[in-house]
Amino acid sequence: MRPARVAVLAALAIGVGLGVGGCGRKGGLDPPPVAAVPVDPAVAQPPAPPDGSTVAPAPAPAPPPPRGTWLDWLIN
């Protein structure tokens, strides 16, 4: 009975490993097929200050480094 249990556990471990390995895809998200609401450029721009001065936009922060897990070897 002992070898049968080991064989069943090994088969389950291999099945789970293959299932987890195929559950992801590298890359970003796909864009939606169509935009639901068109964006009006007049609404998207913030109003200008009342004194007529211009304010420089703040620089965008750097993206964080990619995080990895011990399962990355399955999809790389």
C-alpha positions in Angstrom: 0.0 0.0 0.0 2.9 2.4 0.7 4.3 2.4 -2.9 0.8 3.1 -4.2 0.4 6.2 -2.0 3.8 7.5 -3.1 2.8 7.0 -6.7 -0.5 8.9 -6.2 1.2 11.7 -4.4 3.9 12.0 -7.1 1.2 12.1 -9.8 -0.7 14.8 -7.9 2.4 16.9 -7.4 3.3 16.6 -11.1 -0.3 17.5 -12.1 -0.3 20.5 -9.9 3.1 21.6 -11.1 2.0 21.4 -14.8 -1.3 23.2 -14.0 0.4 26.1 -12.2 3.0 26.3 -14.9 0.4 27.0 -17.6 -1.8 29.4 -15.6 0.1 32.6 -16.5 1.4 34.5 -19.5 4.3 37.0 -19.5 3.6 40.5 -20.6 1.1 43.3 -19.9 -2.6 43.2 -20.0 -4.4 43.3 -23.4 -6.2 46.5 -24.2 -10.0 46.4 -24.1 -11.6 45.8 -27.5 -13.3 49.3 -27.6 -13.4 52.2 -25.3 -16.8 52.6 -23.6 -16.9 56.4 -23.3 -14.9 58.7 -25.5 -12.8 61.2 -23.5 -13.5 64.9 -24.2 -10.1 66.7 -24.2 -11.7 69.8 -22.6 -12.8 67.7 -19.6 -9.5 65.8 -19.3 -7.4 69.0 -19.0 -7.4 70.6 -15.5 -8.4 74.3 -15.6 -5.6 76.9 -15.8 -4.8 79.0 -12.7 -6.7 82.3 -12.5 -3.5 84.4 -12.5 -2.4 83.0 -15.9 0.8 81.3 -14.7 1.7 77.9 -15.8 2.7 75.1 -13.5 5.2 72.4 -14.7 3.9 68.9 -14.3 5.6 66.8 -11.6 7.9 64.1 -13.0 6.5 60.6 -13.0 8.1 58.2 -10.4 10.2 55.4 -11.7 8.4 52.1 -12.0 9.2 49.5 -9.3 11.6 46.7 -10.1 9.8 43.5 -11.2 9.0 41.1 -8.4 9.6 37.4 -8.8 8.5 34.3 -7.0 10.0 30.8 -6.7 7.5 29.6 -9.3 8.9 31.9 -12.1 11.0 29.1 -13.6 7.7 27.4 -14.6 6.8 30.2 -17.0 10.2 31.5 -18.1 
